[in-house]
Amino acid sequence: MTDYIVPGILFLTSALALRKKENAYSILLEGSAEGLKLLASILPALIFLLTAVYMLRASGAMELLSGFLAPAFSFLGIPPETAMLVLVRPISGSAALAVGAELMAQYGVDSLIGRTAAVMLGSTETTFYTISVYFGAAGIQKTRYTIPAALFADFVGFFMASLTVRLLFP
């Protein structure tokens, strides 16, 4: 089914353009040019974020910070083993998925840690990635209160994920 969706959309778009007597090819080229301009505007931020995540993981800084924050996480009821996930999720979705997969492989998918990691992945956002892409696309340079509010929402998501798993699976 999915193999036919893109050709179907292209066929439908071409048929509608023919019906309206518009040049579908030139419209497609204009849209592609706009897409490339958008890519050029957000690409530096994406490269920076991916490089920063890789450097932090490769240097061991994330593990060091995870160990430092583990007592605070325990106090809040968040499993300390998920500290790395909490730190990397706002920056990179792919790195967070890798950390979540590692946690589930190590502790099991039905463990408290595995379930907590799964709920955390589903209830939080890659804040910096999202802000850089959407704000970059809109040309917004000053984020003002966006980053603190989004990071607070992520923290609430992490905390509530841990609480939810503890309440649903005692």
DSSP file (Angstrom, degrees, kcal/mol; ACC not computed):
  #  RESIDUE AA STRUCTURE BP1 BP2  ACC     N-H-->O    O-->H-N    N-H-->O    O-->H-N    TCO  KAPPA ALPHA  PHI   PSI    X-CA   Y-CA   Z-CA
    1    1 A M    >         0   0    0      0, 0.0     3,-1.5     0, 0.0     4,-0.5   0.000 360.0 360.0 360.0 -45.9    0.0    0.0    0.0
    2    2 A T  G >>  +     0   0    0      1,-0.3     3,-0.7     2,-0.2     4,-0.6   0.758 360.0  66.9 -68.4 -21.8    2.7    2.5    1.0
    3    3 A D  G 34 S+     0   0    0      1,-0.2    -1,-0.3     2,-0.1     0, 0.0   0.720 104.6  45.1 -68.0 -18.3    4.5    1.8   -2.3
    4    4 A Y  G <> S+     0   0    0     -3,-1.5     4,-1.9     2,-0.1    -1,-0.2   0.497  91.4  82.5-102.6  -6.1    1.6    3.5   -4.1
    5    5 A I  H <> S+     0   0    0     -3,-0.7     4,-2.7    -4,-0.5     5,-0.2   0.961  93.2  43.1 -68.4 -51.6    1.1    6.5   -1.9
    6    6 A V  H  X S+     0   0    0     -4,-0.6     4,-2.6     1,-0.2     5,-0.2   0.946 117.4  45.4 -63.8 -48.9    3.7    8.8   -3.4
    7    7 A P  H  > S+     0   0    0      0, 0.0     4,-2.7     0, 0.0    -1,-0.2   0.897 113.3  52.6 -60.0 -35.9    2.9    8.0   -7.0
    8    8 A G  H  X S+     0   0    0     -4,-1.9     4,-2.7     2,-0.2    -2,-0.2   0.913 109.4  47.7 -63.9 -42.3   -0.7    8.3   -6.2
    9    9 A I  H  X S+     0   0    0     -4,-2.7     4,-2.6     2,-0.2     5,-0.2   0.921 113.0  48.7 -64.2 -43.2   -0.2   11.8   -4.7
   10   10 A L  H  X S+     0   0    0     -4,-2.6     4,-2.4     2,-0.2    -2,-0.2   0.908 113.3  47.4 -63.4 -41.6    1.9   12.8   -7.8
   11   11 A F  H  X S+     0   0    0     -4,-2.7     4,-2.6    -5,-0.2    -2,-0.2   0.933 113.2  47.7 -63.9 -46.1   -0.8   11.5  -10.2
   12   12 A L  H  X S+     0   0    0     -4,-2.7     4,-2.4     2,-0.2    -2,-0.2   0.907 112.7  48.8 -62.2 -43.0   -3.6   13.2   -8.3
   13   13 A T  H  X S+     0   0    0     -4,-2.6     4,-2.3     1,-0.2    -1,-0.2   0.914 112.3  48.6 -63.5 -43.0   -1.7   16.5   -8.1
   14   14 A S  H  X S+     0   0    0     -4,-2.4     4,-2.4     2,-0.2    -2,-0.2   0.902 111.0  50.5 -64.0 -40.9   -0.9   16.3  -11.9
   15   15 A A  H  X S+     0   0    0     -4,-2.6     4,-2.2     2,-0.2    -2,-0.2   0.909 111.3  47.9 -64.2 -42.1   -4.6   15.6  -12.7
   16   16 A L  H  X S+     0   0    0     -4,-2.4     4,-1.9     2,-0.2    -1,-0.2   0.894 111.5  50.6 -65.9 -38.5   -5.8   18.5  -10.6
   17   17 A A  H  <>S+     0   0    0     -4,-2.3     5,-2.9     2,-0.2     4,-0.4   0.906 110.7  49.0 -65.7 -40.7   -3.2   20.8  -12.3
   18   18 A L  H ><5S+     0   0    0     -4,-2.4     3,-0.8     3,-0.2    -2,-0.2   0.894 109.0  53.3 -63.7 -39.3   -4.3   19.7  -15.7
   19   19 A R  H 3<5S+     0   0    0     -4,-2.2    -1,-0.2     1,-0.3    -2,-0.2   0.878 113.0  42.7 -62.8 -38.1   -8.0   20.3  -14.8
   20   20 A K  T 3<5S-     0   0    0     -4,-1.9    -1,-0.3    -5,-0.1    -2,-0.2   0.442 114.1-120.8 -87.2   0.0   -7.1   23.8  -13.7
   21   21 A K  T < 5 +     0   0    0     -3,-0.8     2,-0.3    -4,-0.4    -3,-0.2   0.906  64.5 141.5  60.3  45.8   -4.9   24.2  -16.9
   22   22 A E      < -     0   0    0     -5,-2.9     2,-1.1    -6,-0.1    -1,-0.2  -0.819  62.5-106.2-113.3 156.4   -1.8   25.0  -14.9
   23   23 A N     >  -     0   0    0     -2,-0.3     4,-1.8     1,-0.2     5,-0.2  -0.717  32.1-172.0 -84.6 100.9    1.8   23.8  -15.6
   24   24 A A  H  > S+     0   0    0     -2,-1.1     4,-2.4     1,-0.2    -1,-0.2   0.851  80.9  56.3 -63.9 -36.4    2.3   21.1  -12.9
   25   25 A Y  H  > S+     0   0    0      2,-0.2     4,-2.3     1,-0.2    -1,-0.2   0.922 107.9  46.2 -64.8 -44.8    6.0   20.7  -13.7
   26   26 A S  H  > S+     0   0    0      2,-0.2     4,-2.3     1,-0.2    -1,-0.2   0.874 112.7  51.0 -67.3 -35.5    6.8   24.4  -13.2
   27   27 A I  H  X S+     0   0    0     -4,-1.8     4,-2.3     2,-0.2    -1,-0.2   0.907 109.9  50.5 -65.7 -41.2    4.9   24.4   -9.9
   28   28 A L  H  X S+     0   0    0     -4,-2.4     4,-2.1     1,-0.2    -2,-0.2   0.901 110.6  49.4 -62.1 -41.6    6.8   21.3   -8.8
   29   29 A L  H  X S+     0   0    0     -4,-2.3     4,-2.3     2,-0.2    -2,-0.2   0.895 109.6  51.2 -65.6 -40.0   10.1   23.0   -9.6
   30   30 A E  H  X S+     0   0    0     -4,-2.3     4,-2.2     2,-0.2    -2,-0.2   0.919 110.9  48.6 -62.8 -43.1    9.1   26.2   -7.7
   31   31 A G  H  X S+     0   0    0     -4,-2.3     4,-2.2     1,-0.2    -2,-0.2   0.884 110.7  50.8 -64.0 -38.7    8.2   24.1   -4.7
   32   32 A S  H  X S+     0   0    0     -4,-2.1     4,-2.2     2,-0.2    -1,-0.2   0.900 108.9  51.2 -65.1 -40.4   11.5   22.2   -4.9
   33   33 A A  H  X S+     0   0    0     -4,-2.3     4,-1.9     1,-0.2    -2,-0.2   0.906 110.5  48.7 -64.3 -41.1   13.4   25.5   -5.1
   34   34 A E  H  X S+     0   0    0     -4,-2.2     4,-2.2     1,-0.2    -1,-0.2   0.893 109.9  52.9 -64.8 -38.8   11.6   26.8   -2.0
   35   35 A G  H  X S+     0   0    0     -4,-2.2     4,-2.4     1,-0.2    -2,-0.2   0.892 108.4  49.7 -62.5 -40.6   12.4   23.5   -0.2
   36   36 A L  H  X S+     0   0    0     -4,-2.2     4,-2.3     2,-0.2    -1,-0.2   0.875 109.1  51.9 -67.2 -36.9   16.1   23.9   -1.0
   37   37 A K  H  X S+     0   0    0     -4,-1.9     4,-1.5     2,-0.2    -2,-0.2   0.916 110.8  48.4 -63.8 -42.0   16.1   27.4    0.3
   38   38 A L  H  X S+     0   0    0     -4,-2.2     4,-1.7     2,-0.2    -2,-0.2   0.918 110.5  51.2 -63.2 -43.9   14.5   26.2    3.6
   39   39 A L  H  X S+     0   0    0     -4,-2.4     4,-2.0     1,-0.2    -2,-0.2   0.904 107.9  52.6 -60.2 -42.1   17.1   23.4    3.8
   40   40 A A  H  < S+     0   0    0     -4,-2.3    -1,-0.2     1,-0.2    -2,-0.2   0.830 109.3  50.3 -63.8 -31.5   19.9   25.9    3.4
   41   41 A S  H  < S+     0   0    0     -4,-1.5     4,-0.3    -3,-0.2    -1,-0.2   0.822 119.8  33.1 -78.4 -29.9   18.5   28.0    6.2
   42   42 A I  H  X S+     0   0    0     -4,-1.7     4,-1.8    -3,-0.1     3,-0.3   0.607  95.7  85.9-101.9 -11.7   18.2   25.2    8.8
   43   43 A L  H  X S+     0   0    0     -4,-2.0     4,-2.6     1,-0.2     5,-0.2   0.881  84.9  55.1 -60.4 -42.4   21.1   23.0    7.8
   44   44 A P  H  > S+     0   0    0      0, 0.0     4,-2.3     0, 0.0    -1,-0.2   0.911 109.0  48.2 -59.2 -40.5   23.8   24.8    9.9
   45   45 A A  H  > S+     0   0    0     -4,-0.3     4,-2.4    -3,-0.3    -2,-0.2   0.896 112.1  49.3 -65.7 -39.3   21.7   24.4   13.1
   46   46 A L  H  X S+     0   0    0     -4,-1.8     4,-2.4     2,-0.2     5,-0.2   0.915 110.9  49.0 -66.6 -42.4   21.1   20.7   12.4
   47   47 A I  H  X S+     0   0    0     -4,-2.6     4,-2.3     1,-0.2     5,-0.2   0.915 111.4  50.7 -62.9 -42.5   24.8   20.1   11.8
   48   48 A F  H  X S+     0   0    0     -4,-2.3     4,-2.6    -5,-0.2    -2,-0.2   0.935 111.1  47.8 -60.3 -47.3   25.7   21.9   15.0
   49   49 A L  H  X S+     0   0    0     -4,-2.4     4,-2.3     1,-0.2    -2,-0.2   0.918 113.2  46.8 -62.7 -44.7   23.2   19.9   17.1
   50   50 A L  H  X S+     0   0    0     -4,-2.4     4,-2.1     1,-0.2    -1,-0.2   0.896 113.9  48.4 -65.4 -39.0   24.3   16.5   15.7
   51   51 A T  H  X S+     0   0    0     -4,-2.3     4,-2.6    -5,-0.2    -2,-0.2   0.912 110.8  50.9 -66.0 -42.8   28.0   17.4   16.2
   52   52 A A  H  X S+     0   0    0     -4,-2.6     4,-2.5     2,-0.2    -2,-0.2   0.911 110.6  48.5 -63.2 -42.9   27.4   18.6   19.7
   53   53 A V  H  X S+     0   0    0     -4,-2.3     4,-2.3     2,-0.2     5,-0.2   0.933 112.6  48.2 -62.8 -45.3   25.6   15.4   20.7
   54   54 A Y  H  X S+     0   0    0     -4,-2.1     4,-2.8     1,-0.2     5,-0.2   0.918 112.6  48.6 -62.4 -43.3   28.3   13.2   19.2
   55   55 A M  H  X S+     0   0    0     -4,-2.6     4,-2.2     1,-0.2     6,-0.3   0.911 111.0  50.0 -64.0 -42.7   31.0   15.1   20.9
   56   56 A L  H  X>S+     0   0    0     -4,-2.5     6,-1.4     1,-0.2     5,-0.8   0.897 115.4  42.8 -64.4 -40.2   29.3   15.0   24.3
   57   57 A R  H ><5S+     0   0    0     -4,-2.3     3,-0.5    -5,-0.2    -2,-0.2   0.919 115.6  48.3 -71.8 -42.5   28.7   11.2   24.0
   58   58 A A  H 3<5S+     0   0    0     -4,-2.8    -2,-0.2     1,-0.2    -1,-0.2   0.837 110.5  51.5 -68.3 -32.6   32.2   10.5   22.7
   59   59 A S  H 3<5S-     0   0    0     -4,-2.2    -1,-0.2    -5,-0.2    -2,-0.2   0.671 108.5-121.2 -79.2 -16.0   34.0   12.6   25.4
   60   60 A G  T <X5S+     0   0    0     -4,-0.7     4,-2.1    -3,-0.5     5,-0.2   0.485  77.3 124.6  88.2   2.9   32.1   10.9   28.2
   61   61 A A  H  ><S+     0   0    0     -5,-0.8     4,-2.5    -6,-0.3     5,-0.2   0.862  70.6  53.8 -64.8 -35.7   30.6   14.2   29.4
   62   62 A M  H  > S+     0   0    0     -6,-1.4     4,-2.4     2,-0.2    -1,-0.2   0.913 109.5  47.2 -66.3 -41.5   27.1   12.8   29.2
   63   63 A E  H  > S+     0   0    0     -7,-0.3     4,-2.3     2,-0.2    -2,-0.2   0.905 112.7  50.0 -65.3 -40.6   28.0    9.8   31.4
   64   64 A L  H  X S+     0   0    0     -4,-2.1     4,-1.9     2,-0.2    -2,-0.2   0.926 113.2  45.3 -62.9 -45.7   29.7   12.1   33.9
   65   65 A L  H  X S+     0   0    0     -4,-2.5     4,-2.2     2,-0.2    -2,-0.2   0.870 110.4  55.0 -66.1 -37.5   26.7   14.4   34.1
   66   66 A S  H  X S+     0   0    0     -4,-2.4     4,-1.1     1,-0.2    -2,-0.2   0.927 109.2  47.2 -60.8 -45.1   24.4   11.4   34.4
   67   67 A G  H  < S+     0   0    0     -4,-2.3    -1,-0.2     1,-0.2    -2,-0.2   0.866 111.5  51.4 -64.2 -36.4   26.3   10.1   37.4
   68   68 A F  H  < S+     0   0    0     -4,-1.9     4,-0.3     1,-0.2    -1,-0.2   0.870 114.4  42.4 -67.8 -37.4   26.2   13.6   38.9
   69   69 A L  H  X S+     0   0    0     -4,-2.2     4,-2.3     1,-0.2     3,-0.3   0.565  87.5  94.5 -87.4  -9.4   22.5   14.0   38.5
   70   70 A A  H  X S+     0   0    0     -4,-1.1     4,-2.5     1,-0.2     5,-0.2   0.874  83.0  51.4 -54.1 -44.2   21.6   10.4   39.6
   71   71 A P  H  > S+     0   0    0      0, 0.0     4,-2.1     0, 0.0    -1,-0.2   0.904 110.6  48.8 -61.9 -38.5   20.9   11.4   43.3
   72   72 A A  H  > S+     0   0    0     -3,-0.3     4,-1.8    -4,-0.3    -2,-0.2   0.900 111.2  50.2 -65.8 -39.4   18.6   14.2   42.3
   73   73 A F  H  X>S+     0   0    0     -4,-2.3     5,-2.5     2,-0.2     4,-0.6   0.917 109.4  51.0 -64.5 -42.5   16.7   11.8   39.9
   74   74 A S  H ><5S+     0   0    0     -4,-2.5     3,-1.0     1,-0.2    -2,-0.2   0.909 108.2  52.7 -60.1 -41.9   16.4    9.3   42.7
   75   75 A F  H 3<5S+     0   0    0     -4,-2.1    -1,-0.2     1,-0.3    -2,-0.2   0.874 110.5  47.6 -61.0 -38.4   15.0   12.0   45.0
   76   76 A L  H 3<5S-     0   0    0     -4,-1.8    -1,-0.3     2,-0.2    -2,-0.2   0.512 119.3-109.7 -82.4  -4.7   12.4   12.9   42.3
   77   77 A G  T <<5S+     0   0    0     -3,-1.0    -3,-0.2    -4,-0.6    -2,-0.1   0.574  75.9 133.4  87.5   8.6   11.4    9.3   41.8
   78   78 A I      < -     0   0    0     -5,-2.5    -1,-0.3    -6,-0.2    -2,-0.2  -0.816  68.0-107.6 -91.7 127.9   13.0    9.1   38.3
   79   79 A P    >   -     0   0    0      0, 0.0     3,-2.0     0, 0.0     4,-0.1  -0.341  22.7-138.1 -55.9 126.8   15.1    5.9   37.9
   80   80 A P  G >  S+     0   0    0      0, 0.0     3,-1.7     0, 0.0     4,-0.3   0.764  99.3  69.5 -60.1 -24.6   18.7    7.1   37.9
   81   81 A E  G 3  S+     0   0    0      1,-0.3     3,-0.4     2,-0.1     4,-0.2   0.730  93.3  58.0 -65.8 -20.3   19.5    4.7   35.0
   82   82 A T  G <> S+     0   0    0     -3,-2.0     4,-2.4     1,-0.2    -1,-0.3   0.361  74.4 102.0 -90.1   6.4   17.4    7.0   32.7
   83   83 A A  H <> S+     0   0    0     -3,-1.7     4,-2.0     1,-0.2    -1,-0.2   0.891  79.3  52.3 -58.3 -41.4   19.5   10.0   33.4
   84   84 A M  H  > S+     0   0    0     -3,-0.4     4,-2.1    -4,-0.3    -1,-0.2   0.897 109.6  49.9 -61.8 -39.8   21.3    9.7   30.1
   85   85 A L  H  > S+     0   0    0     -4,-0.2     4,-2.3     1,-0.2    -2,-0.2   0.911 109.3  51.2 -64.0 -42.9   17.9    9.6   28.3
   86   86 A V  H  < S+     0   0    0     -4,-2.4    -1,-0.2     1,-0.2    -2,-0.2   0.873 113.5  45.8 -62.3 -37.1   16.7   12.7   30.1
   87   87 A L  H  < S+     0   0    0     -4,-2.0    -1,-0.2    -5,-0.2    -2,-0.2   0.862 119.1  37.7 -75.7 -36.2   19.9   14.5   29.1
   88   88 A V  H >X S+     0   0    0     -4,-2.1     4,-2.6    -5,-0.2     3,-1.2   0.751  97.7  77.1 -91.6 -24.0   20.0   13.6   25.5
   89   89 A R  T 3< S+     0   0    0     -4,-2.3    -1,-0.2     1,-0.3     7,-0.1   0.882  91.8  52.0 -58.5 -43.9   16.3   13.6   24.5
   90   90 A P  T 34 S+     0   0    0      0, 0.0    38,-2.6     0, 0.0    39,-0.6   0.715 118.3  39.8 -66.0 -15.5   15.9   17.4   24.3
   91   91 A I  T <4 S+     0   0    0     -3,-1.2     2,-0.4     1,-0.3    -2,-0.2   0.872 124.7  13.4 -99.0 -46.3   18.9   17.5   21.9
   92   92 A S     X  -     0   0    0     -4,-2.6     4,-1.7     1,-0.1    -1,-0.3  -0.975  45.5-163.6-143.8 123.6   18.6   14.5   19.6
   93   93 A G  H  > S+     0   0    0     -2,-0.4     4,-2.4     2,-0.2     5,-0.2   0.892  96.7  50.1 -69.8 -40.7   15.8   12.1   18.9
   94   94 A S  H  > S+     0   0    0      2,-0.2     4,-2.0     1,-0.2    -1,-0.2   0.900 111.8  47.7 -67.9 -39.3   18.0    9.5   17.3
   95   95 A A  H  > S+     0   0    0      2,-0.2     4,-2.4     1,-0.2    -1,-0.2   0.887 111.6  51.6 -66.0 -37.7   20.5    9.5   20.2
   96   96 A A  H  X S+     0   0    0     -4,-1.7     4,-2.9    -8,-0.3    -2,-0.2   0.891 108.4  50.8 -65.8 -39.5   17.6    9.3   22.6
   97   97 A L  H  X S+     0   0    0     -4,-2.4     4,-2.6     2,-0.2    -1,-0.2   0.894 110.3  50.3 -63.8 -38.7   16.2    6.3   20.7
   98   98 A A  H  X S+     0   0    0     -4,-2.0     4,-2.2     2,-0.2    -2,-0.2   0.925 112.3  46.1 -64.6 -43.8   19.6    4.7   20.9
   99   99 A V  H  X S+     0   0    0     -4,-2.4     4,-2.5     2,-0.2    -2,-0.2   0.917 113.2  50.2 -64.1 -43.3   19.8    5.3   24.6
  100  100 A G  H  X S+     0   0    0     -4,-2.9     4,-2.5     1,-0.2    -2,-0.2   0.907 110.2  49.7 -61.4 -42.2   16.3    4.0   25.1
  101  101 A A  H  X S+     0   0    0     -4,-2.6     4,-2.4     2,-0.2    -1,-0.2   0.893 110.3  50.9 -63.8 -39.3   17.1    0.8   23.1
  102  102 A E  H  X S+     0   0    0     -4,-2.2     4,-2.4     2,-0.2    -2,-0.2   0.919 110.8  48.9 -62.8 -43.7   20.2    0.3   25.2
  103  103 A L  H  X S+     0   0    0     -4,-2.5     4,-2.9     1,-0.2     5,-0.4   0.914 113.3  46.3 -62.5 -43.0   18.2    0.6   28.4
  104  104 A M  H  X S+     0   0    0     -4,-2.5     4,-1.8     1,-0.2    -1,-0.2   0.874 113.2  49.2 -69.4 -36.1   15.6   -1.8   27.2
  105  105 A A  H  < S+     0   0    0     -4,-2.4    -1,-0.2    -5,-0.2    -2,-0.2   0.890 117.5  41.6 -67.9 -37.9   18.2   -4.3   26.0
  106  106 A Q  H  < S+     0   0    0     -4,-2.4    -2,-0.2    -5,-0.2    -3,-0.2   0.915 131.8  20.8 -76.1 -44.0   20.0   -4.1   29.4
  107  107 A Y  H  < S-     0   0    0     -4,-2.9    -3,-0.2    -5,-0.2    -2,-0.2   0.605 111.4-107.9-104.1 -14.6   17.0   -4.1   31.8
  108  108 A G    ><  -     0   0    0     -4,-1.8     3,-0.9    -5,-0.4     6,-0.4   0.090  22.7 -97.3  96.6 148.4   14.3   -5.6   29.6
  109  109 A V  T 3  S+     0   0    0      1,-0.2     9,-0.1     5,-0.1    -1,-0.1   0.761 121.8  50.4 -73.3 -24.1   11.2   -4.0   28.0
  110  110 A D  T 3  S+     0   0    0     -6,-0.1    -1,-0.2     4,-0.1    -2,-0.1   0.398  90.0 102.7 -94.8   3.5    8.9   -5.1   30.8
  111  111 A S  S <> S-     0   0    0     -3,-0.9     4,-2.7    -7,-0.1     5,-0.3  -0.351  87.5-108.2 -78.7 165.7   11.2   -3.7   33.6
  112  112 A L  H  > S+     0   0    0      1,-0.2     4,-2.3     2,-0.2     5,-0.2   0.908 121.9  47.1 -57.9 -42.9   10.5   -0.5   35.4
  113  113 A I  H  > S+     0   0    0      2,-0.2     4,-2.6     1,-0.2    -1,-0.2   0.913 112.1  49.1 -68.7 -43.0   13.4    1.2   33.7
  114  114 A G  H  > S+     0   0    0     -6,-0.4     4,-2.1     2,-0.2    -2,-0.2   0.921 114.6  44.3 -63.0 -44.7   12.4   -0.2   30.2
  115  115 A R  H  X S+     0   0    0     -4,-2.7     4,-2.4     2,-0.2     5,-0.2   0.903 113.4  51.0 -66.8 -40.5    8.8    1.0   30.6
  116  116 A T  H  X S+     0   0    0     -4,-2.3     4,-2.7    -5,-0.3    -2,-0.2   0.925 110.3  49.5 -62.7 -43.5    9.8    4.3   32.0
  117  117 A A  H  X S+     0   0    0     -4,-2.6     4,-2.4     1,-0.2    -1,-0.2   0.911 110.7  50.6 -61.6 -42.0   12.2    4.9   29.1
  118  118 A A  H  X S+     0   0    0     -4,-2.1     4,-1.5     2,-0.2    -2,-0.2   0.919 112.7  44.8 -63.0 -44.0    9.5    4.0   26.6
  119  119 A V  H  X S+     0   0    0     -4,-2.4     4,-1.5     1,-0.2    -1,-0.2   0.887 112.0  53.2 -68.7 -37.7    7.0    6.4   28.2
  120  120 A M  H  X S+     0   0    0     -4,-2.7     4,-0.7    -5,-0.2     3,-0.2   0.912 107.8  50.7 -61.8 -42.0    9.7    9.1   28.4
  121  121 A L  H  < S+     0   0    0     -4,-2.4     3,-0.3     1,-0.2    -1,-0.2   0.854 115.1  43.7 -64.1 -33.7   10.4    8.7   24.7
  122  122 A G  H  < S+     0   0    0     -4,-1.5    -1,-0.2     1,-0.2    -2,-0.2   0.675 115.7  45.5 -85.1 -17.3    6.8    9.0   23.8
  123  123 A S  H  < S+     0   0    0     -4,-1.5     2,-0.3    -3,-0.2    -1,-0.2   0.331 105.0  62.1-112.4   8.6    5.9   11.9   26.1
  124  124 A T     <  -     0   0    0     -4,-0.7     2,-0.3    -3,-0.3    30,-0.1  -0.800  67.6-134.6-128.2 172.5    8.8   14.3   25.5
  125  125 A E        -     0   0    0     -2,-0.3     2,-1.8    25,-0.2     3,-0.2  -0.865  27.3-109.8-127.5 156.4   10.2   16.2   22.5
  126  126 A T     >  -     0   0    0     -2,-0.3     4,-2.8     1,-0.2     5,-0.2  -0.646  46.6-176.3 -82.2  82.1   13.5   16.9   20.9
  127  127 A T  H  > S+     0   0    0     -2,-1.8     4,-2.8     1,-0.2     5,-0.2   0.884  71.4  42.3 -54.8 -55.2   13.3   20.5   22.0
  128  128 A F  H  > S+     0   0    0    -38,-2.6     4,-2.4     1,-0.2    -1,-0.2   0.878 116.0  49.8 -67.2 -36.8   16.4   22.0   20.5
  129  129 A Y  H  > S+     0   0    0    -39,-0.6     4,-2.5     2,-0.2     5,-0.2   0.948 113.4  46.2 -62.8 -48.9   16.0   20.2   17.2
  130  130 A T  H  X S+     0   0    0     -4,-2.8     4,-2.7     1,-0.2     5,-0.4   0.917 114.1  47.4 -61.8 -45.0   12.3   21.3   16.9
  131  131 A I  H  X>S+     0   0    0     -4,-2.8     4,-2.3    -5,-0.2     5,-0.6   0.926 112.7  48.8 -64.0 -43.9   13.1   24.9   17.8
  132  132 A S  H  X5S+     0   0    0     -4,-2.4     4,-1.3    -5,-0.2    -2,-0.2   0.904 116.1  43.2 -65.1 -39.0   16.0   25.1   15.4
  133  133 A V  H  X5S+     0   0    0     -4,-2.5     4,-2.2    -5,-0.2    -2,-0.2   0.968 121.8  35.8 -70.6 -52.7   14.0   23.7   12.5
  134  134 A Y  H  X5S+     0   0    0     -4,-2.7     4,-1.8    -5,-0.2     6,-0.2   0.911 122.1  43.7 -73.0 -41.8   10.7   25.6   13.0
  135  135 A F  H  X>S+     0   0    0     -4,-2.3     5,-2.4    -5,-0.4     4,-0.8   0.892 114.9  51.2 -69.3 -36.7   12.2   28.8   14.1
  136  136 A G  H  <<S+     0   0    0     -4,-1.3     3,-0.4    -5,-0.6    -2,-0.2   0.899 110.0  49.5 -63.9 -40.2   14.9   28.6   11.4
  137  137 A A  H  <5S+     0   0    0     -4,-2.2    -1,-0.2     1,-0.2    -2,-0.2   0.854 114.6  44.5 -66.8 -34.3   12.2   28.0    8.8
  138  138 A A  H  <5S-     0   0    0     -4,-1.8    -1,-0.2    -5,-0.1    -2,-0.2   0.547 112.3-119.4 -87.4  -7.2   10.2   31.0   10.0
  139  139 A G  T  <5 +     0   0    0     -4,-0.8     2,-0.5    -3,-0.4    -3,-0.2   0.709  58.4 153.9  78.4  19.5   13.2   33.2   10.3
  140  140 A I      < +     0   0    0     -5,-2.4    -1,-0.3    -6,-0.2    -2,-0.1  -0.719  17.6 175.6 -85.5 126.7   12.8   33.8   14.0
  141  141 A Q        +     0   0    0     -2,-0.5     2,-0.6     1,-0.2    -1,-0.2   0.764  61.5  62.8-101.7 -31.8   16.2   34.5   15.7
  142  142 A K        -     0   0    0      1,-0.1    -1,-0.2    -7,-0.1     0, 0.0  -0.861  53.3-176.5-103.4 120.3   15.2   35.3   19.3
  143  143 A T    >   +     0   0    0     -2,-0.6     3,-3.1     1,-0.2     4,-0.2   0.633  18.2 171.0 -89.5 -14.1   13.6   32.4   21.2
  144  144 A R  T 3  S-     0   0    0      1,-0.3    -1,-0.2     2,-0.1     3,-0.2  -0.159  73.1  -2.6  44.5-104.6   13.0   34.4   24.3
  145  145 A Y  T 3> S+     0   0    0      1,-0.2     4,-2.1     2,-0.1    -1,-0.3   0.461 112.4  91.2 -94.7  -1.8   10.8   32.2   26.6
  146  146 A T  H <> S+     0   0    0     -3,-3.1     4,-2.7     1,-0.2     5,-0.2   0.933  86.2  46.1 -62.4 -49.2   10.5   29.3   24.2
  147  147 A I  H  > S+     0   0    0      2,-0.2     4,-2.8     1,-0.2     5,-0.3   0.942 114.5  45.5 -65.3 -49.6   13.5   27.3   25.4
  148  148 A P  H  > S+     0   0    0      0, 0.0     4,-2.1     0, 0.0    -1,-0.2   0.924 116.4  46.8 -59.9 -41.0   12.9   27.6   29.1
  149  149 A A  H  X S+     0   0    0     -4,-2.1     4,-2.1     2,-0.2    -2,-0.2   0.911 114.2  47.1 -66.2 -41.5    9.2   26.8   28.6
  150  150 A A  H  X S+     0   0    0     -4,-2.7     4,-2.2    -5,-0.2    -1,-0.2   0.897 112.4  49.2 -67.9 -40.4    9.9   23.8   26.3
  151  151 A L  H  X S+     0   0    0     -4,-2.8     4,-2.4    -5,-0.2    -1,-0.2   0.877 110.3  51.4 -67.1 -36.1   12.6   22.4   28.7
  152  152 A F  H  X S+     0   0    0     -4,-2.1     4,-2.5    -5,-0.3    -2,-0.2   0.911 109.2  50.6 -64.0 -41.4   10.2   22.7   31.6
  153  153 A A  H  X S+     0   0    0     -4,-2.1     4,-2.2     2,-0.2    -2,-0.2   0.890 109.7  51.1 -63.1 -38.7    7.6   20.8   29.6
  154  154 A D  H  X S+     0   0    0     -4,-2.2     4,-2.6     2,-0.2    -2,-0.2   0.927 109.1  50.4 -62.5 -44.6   10.2   18.2   28.9
  155  155 A F  H  X S+     0   0    0     -4,-2.4     4,-2.8     1,-0.2     5,-0.2   0.920 110.3  49.3 -60.3 -43.7   11.0   17.9   32.6
  156  156 A V  H  X S+     0   0    0     -4,-2.5     4,-3.0     1,-0.2     5,-0.3   0.903 110.4  52.2 -61.5 -40.1    7.3   17.5   33.4
  157  157 A G  H  X S+     0   0    0     -4,-2.2     4,-2.0     2,-0.2    -2,-0.2   0.912 111.3  46.0 -61.6 -43.4    7.1   14.8   30.7
  158  158 A F  H  X S+     0   0    0     -4,-2.6     4,-2.0     2,-0.2    -2,-0.2   0.930 115.7  45.7 -64.7 -45.2   10.0   12.9   32.2
  159  159 A F  H  X S+     0   0    0     -4,-2.8     4,-2.4     1,-0.2    -2,-0.2   0.928 114.8  46.5 -64.6 -46.0    8.7   13.2   35.8
  160  160 A M  H  X S+     0   0    0     -4,-3.0     4,-2.9    -5,-0.2    -1,-0.2   0.837 108.8  56.3 -68.2 -32.1    5.1   12.3   34.8
  161  161 A A  H  X S+     0   0    0     -4,-2.0     4,-2.3    -5,-0.3    -1,-0.2   0.940 110.1  44.9 -62.0 -46.4    6.4    9.3   32.7
  162  162 A S  H  X S+     0   0    0     -4,-2.0     4,-2.0     1,-0.2    -2,-0.2   0.920 115.6  47.0 -63.6 -44.0    8.2    8.0   35.8
  163  163 A L  H  X S+     0   0    0     -4,-2.4     4,-2.1     2,-0.2    -2,-0.2   0.905 111.4  51.4 -64.3 -42.3    5.1    8.6   38.0
  164  164 A T  H  X S+     0   0    0     -4,-2.9     4,-2.8     1,-0.2     5,-0.3   0.923 110.3  47.9 -62.0 -46.1    2.8    7.0   35.5
  165  165 A V  H  X S+     0   0    0     -4,-2.3     4,-2.4     1,-0.2    -1,-0.2   0.903 111.8  50.4 -63.9 -40.0    4.8    3.8   35.1
  166  166 A R  H  < S+     0   0    0     -4,-2.0    -1,-0.2    -5,-0.2    -2,-0.2   0.867 114.7  43.8 -65.8 -35.2    5.1    3.5   38.9
  167  167 A L  H  < S+     0   0    0     -4,-2.1    -2,-0.2    -5,-0.1    -1,-0.2   0.882 119.0  41.3 -77.0 -38.7    1.3    3.9   39.3
  168  168 A L  H  < S+     0   0    0     -4,-2.8    -2,-0.2     1,-0.2    -3,-0.2   0.818 125.7  32.8 -79.5 -30.2    0.3    1.6   36.4
  169  169 A F     <        0   0    0     -4,-2.4    -1,-0.2    -5,-0.3    -2,-0.1  -0.636 360.0 360.0-127.2  74.1    2.9   -1.1   37.1
  170  170 A P              0   0    0      0, 0.0    -1,-0.1     0, 0.0    -4,-0.1   0.506 360.0 360.0 -68.2 360.0    3.5   -1.3   40.9
